[in-house]
Amino acid sequence: MNIFVAIALVQFTGASGQRIDINAAEVTSVREPHDFTAGHFAEGTHCLIGMTNGKFIGVMENCDQVRRALVGRGASGPCVMVCGETAR
């Protein structure tokens, strides 16, 4: 008997241009960086992706692009779409 496991990896770009593959099923939140996080993430970070392990990953893509990429890829649709942010 063969068992296959599929993981939905979504590719993003780190602030220094490196490729970041994210397991969509482990995303807990998507949000824009705030002014008080400026020193914690590299310049060019436009979106923070919260993970189940409590860490945040900063990416160059904006949060709308991140949400579109995650929806339907194993991420929780309602959370990824809102995550406490308000429309601007």
C-alpha positions in Angstrom: 0.0 0.0 0.0 1.4 3.4 -1.0 0.5 6.5 0.9 1.0 9.9 -0.7 0.9 13.2 1.2 0.2 16.4 -0.7 1.3 19.8 0.8 0.0 23.0 -0.8 3.1 25.2 -1.0 2.6 28.7 -2.2 5.6 30.7 -3.4 6.3 34.3 -2.2 9.3 36.6 -2.4 11.3 37.6 0.7 12.4 41.2 1.1 15.9 40.4 -0.1 14.5 38.7 -3.2 14.8 35.1 -2.0 12.1 32.5 -2.8 9.9 31.5 0.2 7.6 28.5 0.0 4.8 28.6 2.5 2.6 25.7 3.5 -0.9 27.3 3.1 -2.4 25.0 5.7 -0.1 26.5 8.4 -1.1 30.2 7.8 -3.0 31.7 10.6 -3.1 35.4 9.6 -2.2 37.9 6.9 -1.6 41.5 7.8 0.2 44.7 6.7 3.2 45.6 8.9 2.6 48.4 11.4 5.0 51.3 12.1 6.1 49.7 15.4 7.4 46.6 13.5 9.6 48.6 11.2 12.8 47.5 12.8 11.8 43.9 13.0 11.5 43.1 9.3 13.6 43.9 6.3 12.9 47.0 4.2 10.6 46.1 1.4 8.4 43.9 3.5 4.8 44.7 2.4 2.9 41.9 4.1 3.4 39.7 7.2 2.2 36.1 7.1 1.5 34.6 10.6 2.2 30.9 10.9 0.9 28.2 13.3 4.3 28.1 15.1 3.8 31.7 16.1 6.3 33.2 13.7 5.7 35.8 11.1 7.2 35.7 7.6 7.7 39.0 5.8 7.2 39.1 2.1 7.4 41.7 -0.7 4.0 40.9 -2.1 1.1 43.1 -0.8 -1.5 41.4 1.4 -4.2 41.3 -1.3 -1.8 39.3 -3.5 -1.0 37.0 -0.6 -4.7 36.4 0.2 -5.5 35.6 -3.4 -2.6 33.2 -3.6 -3.6 31.4 -0.4 -7.4 31.0 -1.0 -8.2 27.5 -2.2 -4.7 26.3 -1.5 -5.4 24.7 1.9 -5.5 27.9 3.9 -8.6 28.8 5.9 -10.6 31.0 3.5 -12.5 33.2 5.9 -9.5 33.9 8.1 -7.2 34.6 5.2 -9.8 37.0 3.7 -10.3 39.1 6.8 -7.9 38.4 9.6 -9.0 41.4 11.6 -8.1 44.0 8.9 -10.5 46.7 7.8 -11.0 47.7 4.2 -9.3 51.0 3.2 
